[in-house]
Amino acid sequence: MSRKYKLTGKCPQCGCSAVSHLSKEEIEKRFSGVNNVTLTCGECMKQYLADIRESCPEYADECKIR
């Protein structure tokens, strides 16, 4: 079983928080190994950019994303 990382974000428009639990493979597939991830708010449906180092520091540390 693959380790799951906690990916968090906060919508800049409405302030709602989101939490996803994704494996390394799911993160790389969904976000193509980039430093900024595009998240969609579940409430207002606004898309926003989040820094992977802030959204998921454990993943960034293990994958040596600076």
Rosetta silent file (secondary structure, phi, psi, omega in degrees, C-alpha in Angstrom):
SEQUENCE: MSRKYKLTGKCPQCGCSAVSHLSKEEIEKRFSGVNNVTLTCGECMKQYLADIRESCPEYADECKIR
SCORE:     score description
SCORE:     0.000 S_00000001
   1 L     0.000  133.922 -176.820    0.000    0.000    0.000 S_00000001
   2 L   -80.854  144.373  178.790    1.344    3.385   -0.993 S_00000001
   3 L   -66.812  140.766  177.873    1.844    6.131    1.564 S_00000001
   4 E  -103.523  136.874  176.952   -0.772    8.915    1.471 S_00000001
   5 E  -105.684  145.972  179.347    0.203   12.574    1.827 S_00000001
   6 E   -90.793  114.035  179.921   -2.090   15.235    3.259 S_00000001
   7 E  -106.671  119.019 -177.116   -2.606   18.025    0.694 S_00000001
   8 E  -118.944  155.374  177.158   -4.346   21.111    2.118 S_00000001
   9 E  -155.951  158.553  177.801   -5.515   24.368    0.623 S_00000001
  10 E  -133.018  123.019 -177.456   -7.545   27.451    1.520 S_00000001
  11 L   -65.397  128.312  179.973   -9.644   29.260   -1.079 S_00000001
  12 L   -74.019  -17.676 -178.225   -8.619   32.918   -1.411 S_00000001
  13 L   -86.583  -50.003 -175.377  -12.157   33.913   -2.456 S_00000001
  14 L  -112.388  -11.216  176.102  -14.409   32.329    0.178 S_00000001
  15 L    85.411    2.712  179.445  -11.897   31.015    2.746 S_00000001
  16 L   -68.731  145.335  178.376  -13.051   27.379    2.669 S_00000001
  17 E  -100.670  151.235  177.225  -10.431   24.773    3.462 S_00000001
  18 E  -134.139  144.909  177.110   -9.859   21.549    1.561 S_00000001
  19 E  -134.087  129.868  174.360   -7.949   18.405    2.499 S_00000001
  20 E  -126.540  149.133  175.927   -7.042   15.556    0.161 S_00000001
  21 E  -116.652  108.544 -174.596   -5.073   12.409    0.909 S_00000001
  22 E  -126.595  149.208  174.346   -3.054   11.391   -2.146 S_00000001
  23 E   -79.856  167.623  177.974   -0.181    9.007   -2.841 S_00000001
  24 H   -57.544  -41.848 -179.616    3.066   10.203   -4.415 S_00000001
  25 H   -64.947  -40.574  178.972    1.945    8.688   -7.708 S_00000001
  26 H   -66.199  -40.658  178.401   -1.444   10.443   -7.560 S_00000001
  27 H   -62.946  -46.711 -178.243    0.206   13.807   -6.801 S_00000001
  28 H   -66.967  -36.484  178.045    2.664   13.416   -9.677 S_00000001
  29 H   -68.293  -44.988 -176.089   -0.055   12.294  -12.094 S_00000001
  30 H   -74.347  -36.605 -173.156   -2.469   15.072  -11.132 S_00000001
  31 H  -114.548    6.154  174.716    0.057   17.904  -10.812 S_00000001
  32 L    54.022   31.677  175.672    2.837   16.754  -13.184 S_00000001
  33 L    67.397   21.159 -178.940    5.599   17.237  -10.583 S_00000001
  34 L   -87.093  163.132 -179.524    5.277   21.045  -10.575 S_00000001
  35 L   -81.517  -25.801  176.881    5.886   23.302   -7.574 S_00000001
  36 E  -108.452  132.862 -179.836    2.518   25.090   -7.889 S_00000001
  37 E  -111.954  144.782  177.008   -0.684   23.062   -7.836 S_00000001
  38 E   -96.476  120.104  179.664   -4.078   24.132   -9.141 S_00000001
  39 E  -113.702  154.026  177.435   -6.837   23.422   -6.641 S_00000001
  40 E  -119.315  128.086  179.145  -10.601   23.884   -7.015 S_00000001
  41 L   -69.573  132.925  178.749  -12.726   25.077   -4.100 S_00000001
  42 L   -73.361  -18.390 -179.314  -15.567   22.689   -3.317 S_00000001
  43 L   -91.896  -60.428 -175.036  -17.854   25.551   -2.252 S_00000001
  44 L   -97.577   -5.618  177.041  -17.472   28.406   -4.760 S_00000001
  45 L    66.469   13.723  176.463  -15.733   26.296   -7.474 S_00000001
  46 L   -73.757  136.828  173.758  -12.997   28.923   -7.943 S_00000001
  47 E   -91.423  142.234  179.685   -9.661   27.535   -9.111 S_00000001
  48 E  -147.913  156.273  178.257   -6.549   28.847   -7.403 S_00000001
  49 E   -91.461  141.256  175.536   -2.826   28.154   -7.294 S_00000001
  50 E  -133.853  144.146  178.022   -1.160   26.826   -4.164 S_00000001
  51 E   -77.207  126.672 -177.818    2.519   26.228   -3.497 S_00000001
  52 H   -60.145  -30.337  179.718    3.179   22.490   -3.036 S_00000001
  53 H   -67.102  -30.638  177.993    5.681   23.294   -0.256 S_00000001
  54 H   -88.825  -34.975 -177.310    2.895   24.935    1.773 S_00000001
  55 H   -74.990  -33.228 -177.796    0.082   22.587    0.724 S_00000001
  56 L  -149.370   75.876 -176.038    1.984   19.382    1.398 S_00000001
  57 H   -61.127  -32.391  179.122    5.306   19.952    3.197 S_00000001
  58 H   -63.503  -44.382  178.812    5.910   16.208    3.799 S_00000001
  59 H   -64.027  -45.309 -179.362    5.738   15.462    0.068 S_00000001
  60 H   -60.996  -41.577  178.784    7.950   18.459   -0.753 S_00000001
  61 H   -65.124  -48.129 -177.863   10.566   17.381    1.808 S_00000001
  62 H   -65.909  -33.899 -179.406   10.658   13.748    0.675 S_00000001
  63 L   -93.699    5.329  177.127   10.824   14.704   -3.005 S_00000001
  64 L    55.654   44.028  175.330   13.346   17.460   -2.248 S_00000001
  65 L   -87.301  121.193 -177.878   11.210   20.248   -3.761 S_00000001
  66 L  -113.191    0.000    0.000   12.701   23.592   -2.750 S_00000001
